[in-house]
């Protein structure tokens, strides 16, 4: 689950790509592993409503399955991490799992066919 001050996951992914362009491969891998580790750690978290003022209006207006939303987000994070590491097969499996739960997640739609042109893996 994202909070109002969290960095979007794709920003961390693109930071990794930028480090690759700077030939800072260790820093790039650290960004990718950060995505994977966070997704793995929180994949099976049980959602509990946090009535913090920023999230309450959304909860009152929209009926959403927040447990599924968390699962999708975790699969998405892991998929981005594996994509950055060059493990395309694992990345695609995770994008597919996430996409089977949410057919409108823009990050999945945007990144599932992402190709690293320069070949850095």
N, C-alpha and C positions, 0 to 999 in steps of 0.2 A: 504494500500500500504506500502511495506517495503522500507526503505532507506538503504543505504550501511552500516550504523553503527547500525542498529536495531538488537536486539536479535531475533532469530527465535522463533516463537510461541511455538514450541514444547519444547524449552529450558525452557521457563517459566513453562510449564506444568510439566516437569521433576523436576524442582526446587520444585514445590508443592509436588510431590511424595517424594522427598528427605526429605522435612520438615515433612511429615507424618511419615517416617521411624525414624526420630528423636523425634517423639511424639510432634512436634510443630504444632498442628492442626490449630491454629489461623493463623500462618504464611502460612501454606499450603492453607487454604481457601482464604487468601488474594491474593495469586498468581492466584487461579482459578477465583476469582471475577474480578481480573485485566483483564484477558482474556475476560470474558463475557462482562464487562463494555466497553472495547475498541471496541469489535465487535458490540455491540448495538449502541454505539455512532457514529460509522462510516459506518454502514450498508447502509444508504441511502445517503451518501456523493455523490455529483456529481463530477465525475473525471474531472480534468483539467490537461493538460500536463504540467509537470514541466521540463523545458529544462536544468536542472542541468546536468553538464558534465558527471556524472556517468550514468545517465539514458538515455541520448540522443542516444548513439550508439544502444542500444536495440530497441528504438523506431524507428530508421531508418532502422534497419535490419528486424525486425519481425512485421508482421501485427497482432496485438493482440487487443482484446476488453478489454481495461483497466477497464471499468466500471464493466464488468462481473468478471474480475479478482479481483477487490476490494470486490464485493459481495461474491464471493467464499471465499476469505480470512477472511471476517468477520464471515461468517457462520462457518468456520473452527475454528476460535478463540473461538467462543461461544460453539461449540461442545466440544472442549478440556476442557474448563472451567466446563461445566456441567458433563463431564466424570470424571474430578477430584473430583467434589462434590458428585459423585455417582448417579447422575440423568441420568441413562443409557438411558431411553426412550427418554428424551429430547435431549440428546447427539446424539443418533442414528438418530432422525428426522433431526437434523441440518447437520450431516454428509451426510445424504441422499440428502438434499436440495443442499448442496455444490457439491456433486458428480453428481447430475443431470445437473449441469452447467459446470462441468469440470471432465472428466473421466480419467484424467492423473495427478491429483494433488497427489503427493507422500505422503504428510502428511495425507490426507484423507484415502488413500489406507492402509497406515501403522497403523493408529490409530482406524479405524472404528470397528475393532474386538478386540481392546485392552481390557484386563481383569485385574482388580486389584486382584492379587492372595491373598494378605494378608487380604483382606476384609475391610480395612479401608475405610470409606466413609464419 
